[in-house]
Structures are given as C-alpha cells and as structure tokens.
C-alpha cells in the first residue's frame, strides 16, 4: 500500500542547469517550507565581500563613498566559504588577518589621452604581511581549504564574463585603494547574498484561487499560463472547488551572481534550513517545567520594600544589609537628617554653607 503524500519524502527534480542559474521542481513540501527555503537561500548563505576600503589616492571625479559602495557590490569567488574563512567576530586577531579576511589592492593610473575604464579585473589579491604581530592568533587549516581563486572577483579568469565597471578616469588621474573582504550573510548586508534573483511558482492554473486576476474581458486571454502549466493537468470548467486543497509542488528558478555555483546554493540552502529546524526542535524538547524555571531565573528579582516607621530593613541588628534603617534624627554621630538643615554636625548632612566670601553660596 502506498503511503499518503504527507509521509513522502521531498523530491527535487532539476529541469535546467546552467553556469549561473538552475531551474528545478520541489515536490512533497508545503508553502511554508517553500517560502522558508527561498528566504534562507537569499539571506543565510555566507559569502565573501569587500567590507573595508582604505583610500590612498583618489583623483577621479567620483567621491570615495561612491567608489567604496561599488567595490562592496563586486561578487567575489566564495567556494567552500564555510570552512575556508572565519567570521571576524570568531577570530582571535586584533582587526583582520589571513584567516578571517582577504586583502585586495586596486592601483590604476591613466597615462593615455583616451578614457580608461577601471573594472573589477584591476583588483589583485595580495597576502597579509602582519600575521606575525598577533600574539594570540589561533592558527588553523582554513587557508588550506581555499580554492585557487578564492576571494578573486568573479569572472576575472574567464574571458567570457564581462567585468564590473568601477569608474572611468582620464589622463593624469589615479585610483589607489586597499580593500579587505570578510565573511558575512545577507541579513547583515545585501552584498553578501549569493543570489541575484530567486523566484518560485505554484498552482499555475490558479486552482486554489489564491490570486484574483484583474481583467477587462477574458482572464485566460489576458493572463496566459506559464510554461509550468505543462507540468500539471488543466482544470475542467465543471470541476468542484476543494476548500481543503493545499499546494505541494513548487517551480523554482535561482540565479546566482557567480560567487557560488547554483548547485552549491541549493545544497547549502537545504542544509541551512535543516539546521534551523533541528535547532528549533532541540529547543522545544525542554519540558514546560524546565522552561518555566529558566524563565524565572532570568527575571530580575523584586526589590525589598522599604521599612515603615519603626520597622527594620532585615533580620537582626546590624547595618544596611539586614539591620535597622537609619533613623530620622537630627545631627548625630553617623545619623542622617531628612534634609540638609541647620544644626547638623560634621558627621551628618549638616547645615548648608552660608553666604560668605571665599566659601560656597547659599
């Protein structure tokens, strides 16, 4: 006997795979899973991007902030980013080192009468020279896990990929910049997203009536069915509407910026979503009593109420902690007055200074 659809395992069927995009069908999942997968792919997969820019010379017509913003959006090769580089917050170096960052330099000068285009191909990866100054640096094998062109601009070694334009300079102008690329995710900044676009479709014939098409005369003529309609059976006009129906087949298309391959994006997206669900289930395994105790321990304790006249702050006779409260007496040894008034001694609040020359004003 065949198991119901709710117990079937998810199925991924790749329909088209190119260098920078993938088109596949995801089956036996619900709408919440499809939405979560799309968000994880766009915002939770780590990559490497330029995060710090130090300008040594800039005589172009563009301001530093404009060029720094364009440098940060250049995609960098981030293959095996999980193991090949550390997060800066997890590294023991002072600012950046070869284990948590990639250093790039841009040194361009125009000596020709023609306009020169400064592109991502002019960026060169240079090694760090100051790792030895970090006394507490923990050495690891991150650098051994990097590919040959890790941290290089995407397409620099591929003549078929056009470079990213940074600026245009004329004769006598120069641009000399030092860049530091770090590991991050798109939740911090969109420059760390490995995807250019992520789209998915379900129910191409709108059998579930999740969408109300606006039309003038004929909705079918004005809203043609996409190519995904070939994957499903066209509904009949006399078909009864099922109020309990739910989508379980989704048509995805993911386009990357080149920092990661489409296969890596899909695989790492599924792994990241699986880890998130595992952590959620692990947190729910704690019993209600344990969760209540943890919540109670984390709450601030209520302050001890102040004693009334004649009462005491705690048990016994002692000081402030568990003894009697200071009495509202006049001047005395160690006593407090209600307010600074006349007649107080040096051990109490005492009287306020009188108006005298060379002393405080009243």
Secondary structure, 3 states (H helix, E strand, C coil): CCCCHHHCCCEEEEEEECCCEEEEEEECCCHHHHHHHHHHHHHCCCEEEEEEEEEEEECCCCCHHHHHHHHHCCCECCCCHHHHCCCHHHCCCCCCCCCCEEEEEEEEECCCCCCEEEEHHHCEEECCCCHHHCCCCCCCCCHHHCCCCCCCECCCCCCCCCCCEEEEECCCCEEEEEEEEEEECCCCCHHHCCEEEEEEECCCCCCCCCCCCCCCCCHHHHCCCCHHHHHCCCCCCCCCCCCCCCCCEEEEEEEECCCCCHHHHHHHHHHHHHHHHHHHHHHHCCCHHHHHHHHHHHCCCCCCCCCCCCCCCCCCCCCCCCCCCCCECCCCCCCECCCCCCCCCCCCCCCCCCCCCCCCCC
